[in-house]
Amino acid sequence: MSAAAVCVRLRRALDLRYLSAGNLARVGWPLERIAAALEVSPVEARGWITDAVAESGARVRWCGARDCDAYVIGEASPRHAMAAALDAARAAGWRFDGRGVLRCGTCRT
């Protein structure tokens, strides 16, 4: 790993907002509320959530609809985390549409 990559990871790990993004997502806060609490854009908060959750070995599944920010987190061993996220999404009522895009219950209607 390059020195620059180490510095980026270290800077992000020391930023409490970055660490908080994953924690707030795990307790079910919506993306807009997380972005407002951390005083960042929703796009930046979405990236932080995905990265922070992935560092713990879990995975995030986002709704495939254009302007939807719904997500579910799959908690499992790193090897099975993506399957766990898909199972969590299906349990929450998410389904694939005719084009194969995973959508939350709100966006399917």
Steps between C-alpha positions, in 0.01 A plus 500: 500500500638839407574771754227718349242224545606453861464875564151506347387203710651649813342840442159340444534277805581800718203696366218428744243595238621214280479252785160636603356452149518123531369500856203721415419283198507189715232642730277581203532874448393616152774635273373860508506504880852354510624758247344784701644374829849467353470826305594345165320448170282189462738374230798521738300345784397212272863427417598516866221262597599247236869517589456502879263204494725310257798541733314295759441223245131574444349630175242763409234452231356825363166534324551515123241771439643828376429736792448248778746475789355192671753240613537180697811364669592133484675386816690177450850370459686690229469201270119496515427870565363582154261205512393608850433853370287361218311277745441801729371701204261225396379461859428875507278465192749600233462334161668498160307683229465387137844638415675320786537810721452444873242749630362573845131458576430872457659518155329187368157659528 
